[in-house]
Amino acid sequence: MRDLRWIVLFGVVATALLVTLQSGVWLSFLMMTLYTVLLSQSWNILGGFGGQLSFGHALFFGVGAYAQAIAQLRWGWNPWAAMPLAIATGTLVAMVIGAVTFRYGLKGSYFALVTLAFAEVFRILAVSLPFTGAGVGLMVPLHQGVSQLQFASPRGYAFVLLAFVVAALLVTAWLRHSRFGAWLQAVRDNESAARAVGVNPLRVKLGAIALSGAFMSAAGVCYVQMFQYIDAGIAFGSTISVEALVGVIVGGLGTLWGPVLGAAVLYTLGELTRNLFGELPGLSMVIYGAVLILIVMFLPRGMTGAGASVRRLFGMDKTSTRAHGEGRNDARAAAAREEKARV
């Protein structure tokens, strides 16, 4: 399968970069880029392939992050053992949220607002409960070592993130070619028609939100281990949700490489503007926002569909030209038949 070959190539190139680079700055840059890609690829599974646009995806990120921190601090679990528990907890919460929302037919803006509301509820709970550190948050103690999932260099965290990104890419490639993926896209395009041919929309959407929640929770786990701290504002705030969905929209919804390209470009752009214009408060965000608006305006299909967008902009879309020509020929044929009938 061609997708598999490209994913293997991506993994090999990324591994080679992580092994050969010695600069801590570049290793940190790659680490955070992979982290951003993981967020975007997680959102893409539900929003791109499933068509369920979530504004509160930080909910699953926060659940995974808090579950990891609580298992380590409160229960004394090893971080590697806590990781599958945290991911499973985030997946379970995603399925519960999905069962509540999808069973009552919520979709579109209603689903987006409900996910945002759930994220806010969890944020309030995290601020209020002593078990979660309340407003102070939770700080994971520093115990460097592979066995503790803490590394002296960003290289180690980048390898963990790379493993999750490759796994997310494999799942996305499977969605592109599997029967389940076809069902999911059918539900996205026309839920009533999909139901009419025997597809169960509830089960399909629950599967999608479970996969999306699992990878989003994994991103939360990685965040806790990288920064050794989590609080309610970080875990359930809107910043994480926006960061996840913007990369997908810029790169290309429902594509394999769109989230990778979009997230990498946006993170690079953010770092460049911050470093170049950091002395002027707010200017970096203005430039970042302006570039983002231009991309959305002129590349409606995302960066992966840039070729088609350019052809359409300059009137070079062969499909449209061919369709126009066929329509013109059909009109001529109809006029000839009408003229022959008059004779």
Backbone as numpy.savetxt, mean C-alpha at the origin, in Angstrom:
# Nx Ny Nz CAx CAy CAz Cx Cy Cz
6.87 -17.79 -15.02 6.03 -16.60 -15.02 6.91 -15.35 -15.02
6.58 -14.40 -15.90 7.42 -13.22 -16.04 7.45 -12.41 -14.76
6.31 -12.28 -14.08 6.27 -11.51 -12.82 7.25 -12.08 -11.81
7.31 -13.39 -11.74 8.20 -14.03 -10.76 9.66 -13.71 -11.07
10.02 -13.71 -12.35 11.40 -13.40 -12.73 11.77 -11.97 -12.34
10.83 -11.04 -12.56 11.10 -9.65 -12.19 11.20 -9.47 -10.68
10.38 -10.19 -9.94 10.44 -10.11 -8.47 11.77 -10.65 -7.96
12.21 -11.78 -8.54 13.51 -12.35 -8.15 14.63 -11.36 -8.48
14.55 -10.73 -9.65 15.57 -9.75 -10.03 15.56 -8.57 -9.06
14.38 -8.10 -8.70 14.27 -7.01 -7.73 14.93 -7.40 -6.40
14.64 -8.61 -5.93 15.22 -9.06 -4.67 16.73 -9.18 -4.73
17.24 -9.67 -5.88 18.69 -9.82 -6.03 19.38 -8.47 -6.06
18.82 -7.52 -6.83 19.43 -6.18 -6.92 19.40 -5.48 -5.57
18.25 -5.56 -4.89 18.15 -4.92 -3.57 19.12 -5.54 -2.58
19.25 -6.86 -2.61 20.19 -7.54 -1.72 21.63 -7.12 -2.01
21.97 -7.03 -3.30 23.32 -6.62 -3.68 23.62 -5.20 -3.18
22.64 -4.32 -3.30 22.84 -2.95 -2.82 23.05 -2.93 -1.30
22.25 -3.70 -0.59 22.35 -3.71 0.87 23.68 -4.32 1.34
24.19 -5.28 0.57 25.45 -5.92 0.96 26.64 -5.03 0.66
26.59 -4.32 -0.48 27.76 -3.56 -0.91 27.84 -2.15 -0.31
26.71 -1.53 -0.05 26.73 -0.17 0.48 27.30 -0.15 1.90
28.14 0.83 2.15 28.74 0.99 3.48 28.28 2.26 4.17
27.76 3.20 3.41 27.33 4.48 3.98 26.05 4.29 4.80
26.09 4.76 6.04 24.91 4.67 6.88 23.75 5.50 6.36
24.08 6.60 5.69 23.03 7.46 5.13 22.27 6.73 4.04
22.99 6.09 3.13 22.33 5.38 2.04 21.59 4.13 2.53
22.15 3.48 3.52 21.46 2.31 4.08 20.16 2.73 4.76
20.19 3.86 5.47 18.97 4.38 6.09 17.95 4.77 5.02
18.45 5.35 3.93 17.56 5.74 2.84 16.88 4.51 2.24
17.64 3.46 1.99 17.05 2.23 1.44 16.08 1.59 2.43
16.44 1.61 3.69 15.57 1.05 4.72 14.21 1.74 4.73
14.21 3.06 4.74 12.96 3.81 4.78 12.19 3.72 3.47
12.91 3.60 2.36 12.23 3.40 1.08 11.49 2.08 1.06
12.13 1.02 1.53 11.47 -0.29 1.59 10.28 -0.27 2.54
10.43 0.45 3.63 9.33 0.60 4.58 8.13 1.29 3.91
8.39 2.35 3.15 7.31 3.06 2.46 6.69 2.19 1.38
7.51 1.41 0.68 6.99 0.49 -0.34 6.08 -0.55 0.29
6.46 -1.05 1.46 5.63 -2.05 2.14 4.26 -1.48 2.51
4.25 -0.24 2.99 2.97 0.42 3.30 2.10 0.51 2.05
2.68 0.96 0.95 1.91 1.16 -0.29 1.43 -0.17 -0.86
2.30 -1.17 -0.85 1.89 -2.47 -1.40 0.78 -3.09 -0.57
0.81 -2.86 0.74 -0.26 -3.37 1.61 -1.60 -2.73 1.25
-1.60 -1.41 1.08 -2.84 -0.71 0.72 -3.33 -1.11 -0.66
-2.39 -1.39 -1.57 -2.75 -1.73 -2.94 -3.56 -3.02 -3.04
-3.30 -3.96 -2.15 -4.03 -5.23 -2.20 -5.52 -5.01 -2.01
-5.87 -4.18 -1.05 -7.29 -3.91 -0.79 -7.83 -2.78 -1.65
-7.08 -1.69 -1.76 -7.58 -0.53 -2.49 -7.43 -0.64 -3.98
-6.29 -1.19 -4.45 -6.05 -1.28 -5.89 -6.75 -2.45 -6.53
-6.56 -3.64 -5.98 -7.17 -4.83 -6.57 -8.61 -5.03 -6.10
-8.88 -4.67 -4.85 -10.23 -4.86 -4.31 -11.16 -3.69 -4.51
-10.60 -2.51 -4.83 -11.43 -1.33 -5.03 -12.05 -0.78 -3.76
-11.58 -1.22 -2.58 -12.10 -0.73 -1.30 -11.14 0.32 -0.76
-11.47 1.57 -0.97 -10.56 2.66 -0.63 -10.63 2.95 0.86
-9.53 2.69 1.54 -9.47 2.85 2.99 -8.71 4.12 3.35
-9.31 4.94 4.21 -8.63 6.12 4.75 -8.07 5.86 6.14
-8.33 4.70 6.69 -7.89 4.40 8.05 -7.03 3.17 8.12
-6.16 2.98 7.12 -5.32 1.78 7.09 -4.30 1.78 8.22
-4.08 2.94 8.83 -3.19 2.99 9.99 -3.70 2.13 11.13
-4.98 1.80 11.12 -5.55 0.94 12.15 -4.78 -0.37 12.25
-4.54 -1.03 11.12 -3.85 -2.32 11.12 -2.37 -2.15 11.44
-1.79 -1.07 10.97 -0.40 -0.75 11.31 -0.26 -0.61 12.83
-1.16 0.17 13.43 -1.09 0.42 14.86 -1.31 -0.82 15.70
-2.25 -1.66 15.27 -2.52 -2.90 16.02 -1.28 -3.79 16.00
-0.66 -3.93 14.83 0.56 -4.73 14.76 1.68 -4.17 15.60
1.85 -2.85 15.56 2.92 -2.21 16.32 2.71 -2.36 17.82
1.48 -2.10 18.29 1.20 -2.21 19.72 1.27 -3.66 20.19
0.79 -4.59 19.36 0.86 -6.01 19.75 2.30 -6.46 19.92
3.18 -6.00 19.02 4.60 -6.35 19.12 5.21 -5.76 20.39
4.95 -4.49 20.64 5.53 -3.83 21.81 5.00 -4.42 23.11
3.70 -4.69 23.18 3.09 -5.24 24.40 3.62 -6.64 24.68
3.73 -7.47 23.64 4.24 -8.83 23.83 5.66 -8.82 24.38
6.46 -7.86 23.94 7.83 -7.77 24.42 7.91 -7.20 25.84
7.20 -6.09 26.07 7.33 -5.38 27.34 6.52 -6.03 28.45
5.27 -6.36 28.19 4.38 -6.86 29.24 4.53 -8.35 29.49
4.78 -9.10 28.42 4.81 -10.56 28.56 6.20 -11.14 28.44
7.18 -10.33 28.08 8.56 -10.80 28.01 8.86 -11.72 26.84
8.10 -11.61 25.76 8.32 -12.47 24.60 9.55 -12.02 23.83
10.19 -13.00 23.19 11.25 -12.69 22.24 10.64 -11.99 21.02
11.31 -10.96 20.47 10.73 -10.22 19.35 10.37 -11.08 18.14
11.19 -12.10 17.86 10.89 -12.97 16.72 9.63 -13.78 16.97
9.42 -14.19 18.21 8.19 -14.92 18.54 6.99 -13.99 18.57
7.21 -12.73 18.97 6.11 -11.77 19.03 5.65 -11.34 17.64
6.55 -11.40 16.65 6.22 -10.92 15.31 5.02 -11.64 14.70
5.01 -12.99 14.64 3.82 -13.65 14.06 2.55 -13.38 14.85
2.68 -13.24 16.19 1.50 -12.91 17.00 0.96 -11.53 16.62
1.86 -10.56 16.45 1.43 -9.20 16.10 0.78 -9.18 14.73
1.36 -9.89 13.76 0.79 -9.92 12.41 -0.57 -10.62 12.43
-0.67 -11.71 13.20 -1.95 -12.43 13.29 -3.01 -11.55 13.96
-2.61 -10.76 14.96 -3.56 -9.86 15.63 -4.08 -8.81 14.66
-3.17 -8.22 13.89 -3.58 -7.23 12.90 -4.49 -7.83 11.84
-4.19 -9.06 11.42 -5.03 -9.74 10.43 -6.42 -10.01 10.99
-6.48 -10.44 12.25 -7.77 -10.71 12.89 -8.61 -9.44 12.99
-7.99 -8.35 13.41 -8.72 -7.07 13.50 -9.22 -6.66 12.12
-8.39 -6.85 11.11 -8.81 -6.50 9.74 -10.02 -7.32 9.32
-10.04 -8.59 9.65 -11.17 -9.44 9.27 -12.44 -9.05 10.04
-12.27 -8.68 11.30 -13.44 -8.25 12.08 -14.01 -6.95 11.50
-13.14 -6.00 11.20 -13.59 -4.74 10.59 -14.25 -5.02 9.24
-13.65 -5.91 8.47 -14.22 -6.26 7.18 -15.58 -6.93 7.31
-15.71 -7.84 8.28 -16.99 -8.52 8.48 -18.08 -7.53 8.86
-17.73 -6.54 9.68 -18.72 -5.55 10.12 -19.13 -4.64 8.96
-18.17 -4.20 8.18 -18.46 -3.23 7.12 -18.99 -3.88 5.85
-18.37 -4.96 5.40 -18.77 -5.57 4.13 -20.12 -6.28 4.25
-20.43 -6.82 5.43 -21.70 -7.52 5.59 -22.88 -6.57 5.36
-22.69 -5.31 5.68 -23.76 -4.33 5.50 -23.61 -3.53 4.21
-22.75 -4.03 3.33 -22.65 -3.45 2.00 -21.97 -2.10 1.93
-21.16 -1.75 2.92 -20.48 -0.45 2.89 -19.33 -0.49 1.89
-19.26 0.49 1.02 -18.18 0.60 0.06 -18.01 2.05 -0.36
-16.98 2.30 -1.15 -16.74 3.67 -1.59 -16.42 4.60 -0.44
-17.01 5.79 -0.47 -16.73 6.80 0.56 -17.21 6.34 1.93
-18.29 5.54 1.99 -18.78 5.06 3.28 -17.76 4.13 3.94
-17.19 3.22 3.16 -16.17 2.33 3.71 -14.94 3.13 4.14
-14.54 4.11 3.33 -13.37 4.93 3.65 -13.57 5.66 4.98
-14.74 6.24 5.18 -15.01 6.98 6.40 -15.11 6.06 7.61
-15.66 4.87 7.41 -15.77 3.92 8.53 -14.40 3.47 8.99
-13.50 3.18 8.05 -12.14 2.78 8.45 -11.42 3.92 9.18
-11.66 5.15 8.71 -11.08 6.31 9.40 -11.62 6.43 10.81
-12.93 6.16 10.98 -13.55 6.24 12.30 -13.00 5.15 13.23
-12.82 3.95 12.71 -12.26 2.86 13.53 -10.83 3.20 13.97
-10.04 3.77 13.08 -8.68 4.15 13.45 -8.69 5.19 14.57
-9.63 6.12 14.51 -9.74 7.15 15.54 -10.18 6.54 16.88
-11.11 5.58 16.82 -11.54 4.90 18.05 -10.36 4.18 18.71
-9.57 3.48 17.92 -8.42 2.77 18.46 -7.38 3.76 19.00
-7.25 4.90 18.37 -6.31 5.91 18.86 -6.74 6.41 20.24
-8.03 6.67 20.41 -8.55 7.14 21.69 -8.36 6.07 22.77
-8.60 4.81 22.41 -8.41 3.71 23.36 -6.93 3.61 23.78
-6.04 3.73 22.80 -4.61 3.62 23.10 -4.14 4.76 24.00
-4.71 5.95 23.84 -4.36 7.09 24.68 -4.91 6.92 26.09
-6.03 6.21 26.23 -6.73 6.12 27.51 -6.29 4.95 28.38
-5.84 3.86 27.77 -5.57 2.63 28.53 -4.14 2.60 29.07
-3.96 2.33 30.35 -2.60 2.22 30.90 -1.81 1.07 30.26
-2.52 0.03 29.84 -1.88 -1.15 29.26 -1.08 -0.80 28.01
-1.53 0.21 27.29 -0.85 0.64 26.07 0.10 1.82 26.31
0.32 2.17 27.55 1.19 3.29 27.86 0.49 4.62 27.84
-0.84 4.61 27.61 -1.65 5.83 27.57 -1.02 6.86 26.64
-1.00 8.12 27.07 -0.47 9.17 26.21 1.04 9.15 26.07
1.72 8.45 26.96 3.19 8.39 26.93 3.69 7.45 25.84
2.93 6.38 25.58 3.36 5.39 24.60 4.22 4.32 25.23
4.76 3.45 24.39 5.59 2.33 24.85 6.97 2.44 24.22
7.99 2.25 25.03 9.36 2.28 24.55 9.98 0.90 24.72
10.39 0.31 23.63 11.01 -1.02 23.66 12.47 -0.86 24.05
12.94 -1.61 25.04 14.34 -1.46 25.48 15.31 -1.88 24.38
16.45 -1.25 24.36 17.46 -1.52 23.36 18.31 -2.70 23.78
18.19 -3.80 23.04 19.03 -4.99 23.25 19.50 -5.45 21.87
20.60 -4.88 21.40 21.04 -5.17 20.05 21.44 -6.63 19.89
21.13 -7.15 18.73 21.45 -8.53 18.43 20.39 -9.11 17.49
20.82 -10.01 16.64 19.88 -10.63 15.69 18.78 -11.35 16.44
19.10 -12.00 17.56 18.10 -12.73 18.33 17.04 -11.81 18.92
17.37 -10.52 19.08 16.43 -9.55 19.63 15.79 -8.68 18.55
16.05 -9.00 17.28 15.48 -8.26 16.15 15.85 -6.77 16.22
17.05 -6.51 16.71 17.59 -5.15 16.76 19.02 -5.18 16.25
19.32 -4.23 15.39 20.60 -4.26 14.69 21.34 -2.94 14.88
22.67 -3.02 14.86 23.48 -1.83 15.03 23.47 -0.96 13.77
23.15 -1.57 12.65 23.13 -0.86 11.37 21.74 -0.96 10.74
21.34 0.04 9.94 20.06 -0.07 9.22 20.01 -1.26 8.26
21.15 -1.83 7.95 21.21 -2.94 7.01 20.33 -4.11 7.45
20.40 -4.43 8.74 19.63 -5.56 9.24 18.13 -5.33 9.11
17.67 -4.15 9.50 16.24 -3.84 9.36 15.82 -3.83 7.90
16.72 -3.35 7.03 16.39 -3.30 5.60 16.19 -4.70 5.04
16.98 -5.66 5.50 16.80 -7.04 5.03 15.45 -7.61 5.48
15.05 -7.31 6.72 13.75 -7.77 7.20 12.63 -7.14 6.37
12.74 -5.84 6.12 11.75 -5.15 5.31 11.72 -5.70 3.88
12.89 -5.97 3.33 12.96 -6.52 1.98 12.24 -7.86 1.88
12.38 -8.69 2.92 11.68 -9.97 2.92 10.17 -9.77 2.88
9.67 -8.81 3.64 8.23 -8.54 3.63 7.79 -7.93 2.30
8.61 -7.06 1.72 8.25 -6.46 0.43 8.19 -7.52 -0.66
9.17 -8.41 -0.69 9.15 -9.49 -1.68 7.93 -10.39 -1.49
7.59 -10.68 -0.23 6.40 -11.48 0.04 5.14 -10.77 -0.45
5.06 -9.45 -0.23 3.91 -8.68 -0.70 3.84 -8.67 -2.22
5.00 -8.57 -2.88 5.04 -8.61 -4.34 4.58 -9.97 -4.87
4.99 -11.03 -4.20 4.56 -12.37 -4.61 3.05 -12.54 -4.46
2.49 -12.02 -3.37 1.05 -12.09 -3.17 0.33 -11.27 -4.25
0.87 -10.09 -4.56 0.27 -9.25 -5.59 0.33 -9.92 -6.95
1.46 -10.55 -7.27 1.57 -11.28 -8.54 0.57 -12.43 -8.58
0.38 -13.09 -7.45 -0.61 -14.17 -7.37 -2.01 -13.62 -7.62
-2.31 -12.45 -7.09 -3.62 -11.84 -7.31 -3.85 -11.53 -8.79
-2.78 -11.22 -9.50 -2.91 -10.88 -10.92 -3.25 -12.09 -11.78
-2.89 -13.29 -11.30 -3.02 -14.46 -12.17 -3.88 -15.58 -11.59
-4.31 -15.45 -10.35 -5.07 -16.53 -9.71 -6.57 -16.35 -9.88
-7.29 -17.41 -9.58 -8.75 -17.34 -9.65 -9.28 -16.38 -8.59
-8.69 -16.42 -7.39 -9.12 -15.51 -6.34 -8.93 -14.06 -6.77
-7.79 -13.77 -7.41 -7.54 -12.42 -7.90 -8.55 -12.00 -8.95
-8.93 -12.94 -9.82 -9.96 -12.63 -10.82 -11.30 -12.34 -10.15
-11.63 -13.12 -9.11 -12.87 -12.86 -8.36 -12.81 -11.48 -7.71
-11.66 -11.16 -7.12 -11.52 -9.88 -6.43 -11.69 -8.70 -7.40
-11.08 -8.80 -8.57 -11.21 -7.72 -9.55 -12.61 -7.67 -10.14
-13.27 -8.82 -10.24 -14.65 -8.83 -10.71 -15.57 -8.13 -9.71
-15.34 -8.38 -8.42 -16.12 -7.71 -7.38 -15.84 -6.21 -7.40
-14.60 -5.84 -7.64 -14.24 -4.42 -7.71 -14.97 -3.73 -8.88
-15.01 -4.38 -10.02 -15.58 -3.76 -11.22 -17.11 -3.74 -11.19
-17.72 -4.84 -10.74 -19.18 -4.90 -10.71 -19.59 -6.00 -9.74
-19.90 -5.61 -8.52 -20.20 -6.59 -7.48 -21.46 -7.38 -7.80
-22.47 -6.74 -8.34 -23.72 -7.43 -8.67 -23.50 -8.48 -9.75
-22.73 -8.13 -10.78 -22.45 -9.08 -11.85 -21.61 -10.25 -11.33
-20.65 -9.96 -10.44 -19.83 -11.02 -9.87 -20.69 -11.99 -9.04
-21.62 -11.44 -8.27 -22.52 -12.28 -7.49 -23.39 -13.14 -8.39
-23.78 -12.59 -9.52 -24.66 -13.31 -10.45 -23.98 -14.54 -11.05
-22.65 -14.52 -11.17 -21.95 -15.67 -11.75 -21.38 -16.59 -10.67
-21.80 -16.41 -9.43 -21.45 -17.35 -8.37 -20.33 -16.93 -7.44
-19.83 -15.71 -7.56 -18.77 -15.23 -6.67 -19.40 -14.71 -5.38
-18.79 -15.06 -4.26 -19.25 -14.57 -2.96 -18.46 -13.30 -2.61
-19.04 -12.12 -2.81 -18.27 -10.88 -2.58 -17.77 -10.74 -1.15
-18.56 -11.18 -0.17 -18.15 -11.03 1.22 -16.87 -11.81 1.50
-16.82 -13.05 1.09 -15.63 -13.87 1.32 -14.41 -13.32 0.59
-14.63 -12.89 -0.64 -13.52 -12.37 -1.43 -12.94 -11.11 -0.80
-13.81 -10.20 -0.39 -13.32 -8.95 0.21 -12.71 -9.21 1.58
-13.23 -10.18 2.32 -12.61 -10.53 3.60 -11.20 -11.07 3.39
-11.01 -11.88 2.35 -9.67 -12.38 2.05 -8.71 -11.26 1.70
-9.21 -10.28 0.94 -8.36 -9.16 0.55 -7.97 -8.30 1.75
-8.92 -8.00 2.61 -8.60 -7.15 3.76 -7.72 -7.89 4.76
-7.83 -9.22 4.81 -6.95 -9.99 5.69 -5.50 -9.93 5.20
-5.30 -10.10 3.89 -3.95 -10.02 3.32 -3.38 -8.61 3.51
-4.20 -7.61 3.23 -3.75 -6.22 3.37 -3.40 -5.90 4.82
-4.26 -6.33 5.75 -4.01 -6.10 7.17 -2.77 -6.79 7.67
-2.48 -7.99 7.13 -1.29 -8.73 7.56 -0.01 -7.97 7.21
0.08 -7.48 5.98 1.29 -6.77 5.58 1.38 -5.40 6.25
0.23 -4.76 6.47 0.26 -3.48 7.17 0.72 -3.68 8.62
0.28 -4.75 9.26 0.73 -5.07 10.62 2.23 -5.36 10.64
2.71 -6.04 9.60 4.15 -6.31 9.51 4.94 -5.01 9.45
4.41 -4.01 8.74 5.07 -2.71 8.69 5.11 -2.08 10.08
4.03 -2.24 10.85 4.00 -1.74 12.22 5.03 -2.42 13.11
5.17 -3.72 12.94 6.18 -4.47 13.70 7.58 -3.93 13.39
7.86 -3.75 12.10 9.18 -3.24 11.70 9.43 -1.85 12.26
8.39 -1.02 12.27 8.55 0.34 12.80 8.96 0.31 14.27
8.30 -0.53 15.06 8.61 -0.63 16.49 10.05 -1.07 16.69
10.50 -2.04 15.90 11.86 -2.53 16.07 12.90 -1.53 15.59
12.56 -0.75 14.57 13.51 0.23 14.05 13.69 1.41 15.00
12.59 1.89 15.57 12.63 3.12 16.36 12.44 2.89 17.86
12.16 1.65 18.27 12.01 1.26 19.68 10.97 2.10 20.43
10.00 2.64 19.72 8.98 3.46 20.38 7.71 3.50 19.54
6.57 3.55 20.22 5.29 3.72 19.54 4.33 4.43 20.47
3.55 5.33 19.93 2.47 5.94 20.70 1.23 6.02 19.82
0.12 6.47 20.41 -1.16 6.43 19.70 -1.16 7.34 18.48
-0.52 8.50 18.58 -0.50 9.43 17.46 0.23 8.87 16.26
1.33 8.17 16.50 2.08 7.56 15.40 1.33 6.35 14.87
0.86 5.50 15.76 0.28 4.23 15.35 -1.02 4.38 14.58
-1.92 5.24 15.06 -3.26 5.33 14.47 -3.54 6.68 13.82
-2.51 7.51 13.67 -2.70 8.81 13.06 -2.89 8.72 11.55
-3.34 9.80 10.97 -3.64 9.81 9.53 -2.38 9.79 8.67
-1.24 10.13 9.25 -0.01 10.20 8.45 0.31 8.86 7.80
0.18 7.78 8.56 0.48 6.46 8.03 -0.48 6.10 6.90
-1.76 6.37 7.09 -2.76 6.05 6.06 -2.49 6.82 4.77
-2.19 8.11 4.91 -1.91 8.93 3.72 -0.65 8.45 3.03
0.36 8.13 3.80 1.62 7.65 3.23 1.42 6.36 2.44
0.51 5.52 2.92 0.25 4.25 2.25 -0.50 4.44 0.95
-1.53 5.29 0.94 -2.37 5.39 -0.26 -1.80 6.30 -1.34
-1.03 7.33 -0.94 -0.51 8.27 -1.94 0.47 7.58 -2.89
1.32 6.73 -2.35 2.28 6.02 -3.20 1.59 5.17 -4.24
0.49 4.55 -3.88 -0.26 3.71 -4.82 -0.91 4.56 -5.90
-1.52 5.66 -5.50 -2.20 6.52 -6.47 -1.21 7.10 -7.46
-0.05 7.51 -6.98 0.97 8.07 -7.87 1.57 6.98 -8.76
1.82 5.81 -8.19 2.46 4.75 -8.97 1.52 4.05 -9.92
0.29 3.79 -9.49 -0.67 3.09 -10.34 -1.49 2.10 -9.54
-2.80 2.34 -9.45 -3.70 1.46 -8.70 -3.81 0.10 -9.36
-3.81 -0.95 -8.54 -4.05 -2.28 -9.04 -2.96 -2.82 -9.94
-1.74 -2.35 -9.78 -0.61 -2.84 -10.57 0.41 -3.50 -9.64
1.32 -4.24 -10.24 2.33 -4.92 -9.43 3.44 -3.97 -8.99
3.95 -3.17 -9.93 5.11 -2.33 -9.64 4.75 -0.88 -9.37
3.49 -0.50 -9.57 3.08 0.87 -9.31 3.37 1.34 -7.89
2.96 0.58 -6.86 3.26 1.00 -5.48 4.75 1.09 -5.20
5.54 0.20 -5.80 6.99 0.25 -5.59 7.56 1.54 -6.18
7.19 1.82 -7.43 7.70 3.01 -8.11 7.18 4.29 -7.44
5.87 4.34 -7.16 5.29 5.54 -6.57 5.85 5.84 -5.20
5.94 4.82 -4.34 6.45 5.03 -2.98 7.92 5.45 -3.01
8.72 4.81 -3.88 10.14 5.15 -3.95 10.35 6.58 -4.45
9.59 6.97 -5.48 9.74 8.31 -6.03 9.29 9.37 -5.02
8.17 9.13 -4.37 7.66 10.11 -3.41 8.57 10.24 -2.19
9.09 9.12 -1.71 10.00 9.22 -0.56 11.29 9.95 -0.95
11.80 9.66 -2.15 13.00 10.35 -2.62 12.74 11.84 -2.78
11.59 12.17 -3.35 11.22 13.58 -3.53 11.09 14.29 -2.18
10.46 13.63 -1.22 10.32 14.21 0.11 11.66 14.49 0.77
12.59 13.54 0.63 13.91 13.73 1.23 14.68 14.84 0.53
14.58 14.90 -0.80 15.29 15.94 -1.54 14.79 17.34 -1.16
13.48 17.51 -1.16 12.93 18.83 -0.83 13.23 19.20 0.62
13.24 18.23 1.51 13.53 18.52 2.91 14.99 18.94 3.09
15.89 18.28 2.36 17.31 18.62 2.49 17.67 19.91 1.78
17.01 20.17 0.65 17.34 21.36 -0.13 16.71 22.62 0.44
15.48 22.49 0.97 14.75 23.66 1.41 14.35 23.58 2.88
15.12 22.79 3.63 14.78 22.63 5.05 14.91 23.91 5.85
15.75 24.85 5.38 15.94 26.09 6.12 14.75 27.04 5.98
13.92 26.81 4.96 12.73 27.64 4.75 11.51 26.84 5.18
10.95 27.14 6.34 9.85 26.33 6.88 8.66 26.29 5.93
8.21 25.07 5.64 7.02 24.88 4.83 7.26 24.82 3.34
8.39 25.35 2.84 8.63 25.39 1.41 8.79 23.99 0.83
9.46 23.11 1.57 9.65 21.74 1.07 8.32 21.04 0.89
7.37 21.26 1.81 6.06 20.64 1.69 5.26 21.23 0.53
5.44 22.54 0.27 4.76 23.18 -0.86 5.23 22.57 -2.17
6.54 22.41 -2.32 7.10 21.83 -3.55 6.67 20.37 -3.68
6.72 19.65 -2.59 6.29 18.25 -2.59 4.83 18.14 -3.02
3.97 18.99 -2.46 2.55 18.96 -2.80 2.30 19.35 -4.24
3.05 20.35 -4.75 2.87 20.80 -6.14 3.24 19.69 -7.12
4.35 19.02 -6.87 4.76 17.91 -7.74 3.74 16.79 -7.69
3.23 16.52 -6.50 2.22 15.47 -6.35 0.95 15.81 -7.15
0.52 17.06 -7.09 -0.67 17.49 -7.83 -0.44 17.34 -9.34
0.75 17.71 -9.82 1.06 17.60 -11.24 1.03 16.15 -11.70
1.58 15.27 -10.87 1.58 13.85 -11.22 0.15 13.32 -11.33
-0.68 13.67 -10.37 -2.06 13.20 -10.37 -2.84 13.79 -11.55
-2.56 15.06 -11.90 -3.28 15.71 -12.99 -2.93 15.12 -14.35
-1.64 14.93 -14.60 -1.19 14.55 -15.94 -0.92 13.06 -16.09
-0.91 12.32 -14.99 -0.74 10.87 -15.06 -1.87 10.20 -14.29
-3.09 10.26 -14.82 -4.23 9.71 -14.08 -4.14 8.21 -13.83
-3.38 7.50 -14.66 -3.19 6.06 -14.45 -1.97 5.75 -13.59
-1.34 6.79 -13.08 -0.14 6.59 -12.29 1.10 6.54 -13.16
2.24 6.43 -12.53 3.50 6.45 -13.26 3.69 5.23 -14.13
3.10 4.11 -13.77 3.22 2.92 -14.61 2.41 3.05 -15.89
1.44 3.94 -15.91 0.67 4.19 -17.12 1.08 5.47 -17.81
2.33 5.92 -17.58 2.78 7.19 -18.14 2.79 7.17 -19.66
3.18 6.03 -20.25 3.24 5.94 -21.70 1.88 6.18 -22.34
0.86 5.52 -21.80 -0.49 5.68 -22.35 -0.99 7.10 -22.14
-0.65 7.70 -20.99 -1.09 9.06 -20.70 -0.46 10.05 -21.67
0.83 9.88 -21.98 1.51 10.78 -22.92 0.94 10.63 -24.31
0.70 9.38 -24.74 0.12 9.16 -26.07 -1.25 9.80 -26.18
-2.03 9.67 -25.11 -3.37 10.25 -25.14 -3.29 11.77 -25.14
-2.31 12.34 -24.42 -2.16 13.79 -24.33 -1.84 14.40 -25.69
-1.02 13.70 -26.49 -0.61 14.21 -27.80 -1.40 13.58 -28.95
-2.50 12.89 -28.60 -3.34 12.32 -29.64 -2.71 11.16 -30.38
-1.81 10.44 -29.72 -1.11 9.33 -30.38 -1.58 7.98 -29.88
-2.71 7.93 -29.19 -3.24 6.68 -28.67 -3.78 5.86 -29.83
-3.07 4.77 -30.17 -3.45 3.97 -31.32 -4.81 3.34 -31.14
-5.13 2.98 -29.90 -6.43 2.36 -29.64 -7.56 3.31 -29.95
-7.41 4.58 -29.48 -8.44 5.57 -29.73 -8.53 5.89 -31.21
-7.34 6.01 -31.87 -7.34 6.32 -33.30 -8.00 5.21 -34.09
-7.66 3.95 -33.73 -8.25 2.83 -34.43 -9.74 2.77 -34.22
-10.17 3.02 -32.98 -11.60 2.99 -32.68 -12.33 4.10 -33.45
-11.66 5.27 -33.53 -12.27 6.39 -34.27 -12.38 6.04 -35.75
-11.29 5.40 -36.28 -11.33 5.03 -37.69 -12.38 3.98 -37.98
-12.50 2.99 -37.07 -13.52 1.96 -37.26 -14.91 2.56 -37.21
-15.11 3.52 -36.29 -16.41 4.17 -36.20 -16.72 4.95 -37.47
-15.69 5.61 -38.05 -15.90 6.37 -39.26 -16.23 5.45 -40.44
-15.53 4.28 -40.51 -15.81 3.33 -41.57 -17.22 2.75 -41.44
-17.64 2.49 -40.19 -18.99 1.98 -39.98 -20.01 3.00 -40.44
-19.76 4.29 -40.17 -20.68 5.33 -40.59 -20.76 5.41 -42.11
-19.60 5.28 -42.77 -19.59 5.30 -44.23 -20.36 4.11 -44.81
-20.17 2.94 -44.22 -20.87 1.75 -44.70 -22.37 1.90 -44.53
-22.81 2.46 -43.38 -24.24 2.67 -43.16 -24.81 3.66 -44.17
-24.04 4.73 -44.48 -24.51 5.70 -45.47 -24.60 5.09 -46.84
-23.66 4.22 -47.19 -23.71 3.55 -48.51 -24.91 2.63 -48.61
-25.19 1.89 -47.51 -26.35 1.02 -47.55 -27.64 1.81 -47.71
-27.68 2.96 -46.99 -28.87 3.80 -47.08 -29.04 4.35 -48.50
-27.94 4.74 -49.14 -28.00 5.26 -50.50 -28.43 4.18 -51.48
-27.95 2.96 -51.28 -28.33 1.86 -52.16 -29.79 1.54 -52.00
-30.33 1.65 -50.77 -31.74 1.37 -50.54 -32.61 2.40 -51.26
-32.15 3.64 -51.32 -32.93 4.67 -52.01 -32.99 4.39 -53.52
-31.86 3.93 -54.04 -31.83 3.62 -55.48 -32.74 2.44 -55.79
